[in-house]
Amino acid sequence: MTVQITIIGLGRTGSSFGLALGEHKQQIQRVGHDKDFTIAANVQKNNVIDQFNHNLHDAVINADLVLLTTPFDQIYSTLEQIGSDLKEGVVVLDTSNAKVTVSEWTKTLLPKGRYYIGLTPMISPQYLLEEQPTAHADLYKNSLIAICGLPNTSADAYKLATDFVTLVGAQPLFTDLFEIDGLMSAAEITPRLISSALVRALILQPGWQEARKFAGKNFWDIGAPSGRISSAKEFVQTWQANEQNLERLLDDVIRMLQIWRDDLQAGETERLIQELDQAQKDYQLWQAERQKAGWNQFETPGGWDKIPNSSERIGGLFGMNLFNKKQKEK
């Protein structure tokens, strides 16, 4: 008996999860699906998955766990298509940066007895500066993956999500939907918005045709987050889904710039020096902490007081399946 995990979306995130699960092939059947059928041969050749299924419905019909790693603008339509195919007790995970919105969709698109859990993975520090981001089996090893769900989500669904996270070598951090959306708005979405705005503002300057010849590492670095937006449409939809969080964050950034401009105009150079010096120290402290990943503390709700070993994790996955079977027999 094996546990089927279906991964929908085989980009860097989905493929890395598939690779990480590869050492458990005797217990786990990894099924993959992607809208781009041309990747099928590549992911199977590289041991990302065990089976690529071109038909989305067939890919999920026997799944015990479904992992959505598609772009945000594809999640609604994917849930709409697979909802009626999901067997009772299945857990649907997603890795988007708009958990509140996705959870609301699942209330109407997932039948009763199918559960939604949101995952927010952080990559291992060794891959932070990777020039050409690719999939790695240890992309999430010794890193954090936040877990959140709806209030009525069963404890068994949470347990299955936790088993999955620990199987790929990460440590679970339990949070709620609103909190993680706020955190990711600050940590991921805002830097890309500010990067894009600064690039546009500078390039629209009358003197940019000449200034561009002198632009160097600072402009290169500040534009990097903008360059990592794979789809403007998807990014805008993610922005809309986090509109309240981002409105507050952008207001704070604008206010900070206005305060600094006013300080400069008022001759408050000493205060400006202190502010800029503190910003540099804060950034350097974050760099050091992120490289060490020293905050990886395993946080658990009632009674989950230790990280299970590999065999215990597999047992947990089987335990979830047996639980579902018992529920159906009642």
Secondary structure as UniProt FT lines:
FT   STRAND          3..8
FT   HELIX           12..20
FT   HELIX           21..24
FT   TURN            25..27
FT   STRAND          28..33
FT   HELIX           37..39
FT   HELIX           40..45
FT   TURN            46..47
FT   STRAND          51..52
FT   HELIX           56..60
FT   TURN            61..62
FT   STRAND          65..68
FT   HELIX           72..74
FT   HELIX           75..82
FT   HELIX           83..85
FT   TURN            88..89
FT   STRAND          91..94
FT   HELIX           99..109
FT   TURN            112..113
FT   STRAND          115..121
FT   HELIX           125..127
FT   TURN            128..129
FT   TURN            137..142
FT   STRAND          144..149
FT   TURN            151..152
FT   HELIX           155..167
FT   TURN            168..169
FT   STRAND          171..174
FT   HELIX           177..184
FT   HELIX           185..189
FT   HELIX           190..203
FT   TURN            206..207
FT   HELIX           208..211
FT   TURN            212..214
FT   HELIX           217..227
FT   HELIX           232..241
FT   HELIX           243..265
FT   TURN            266..267
FT   HELIX           269..292
FT   TURN            293..295
FT   TURN            302..303
FT   HELIX           310..329
//
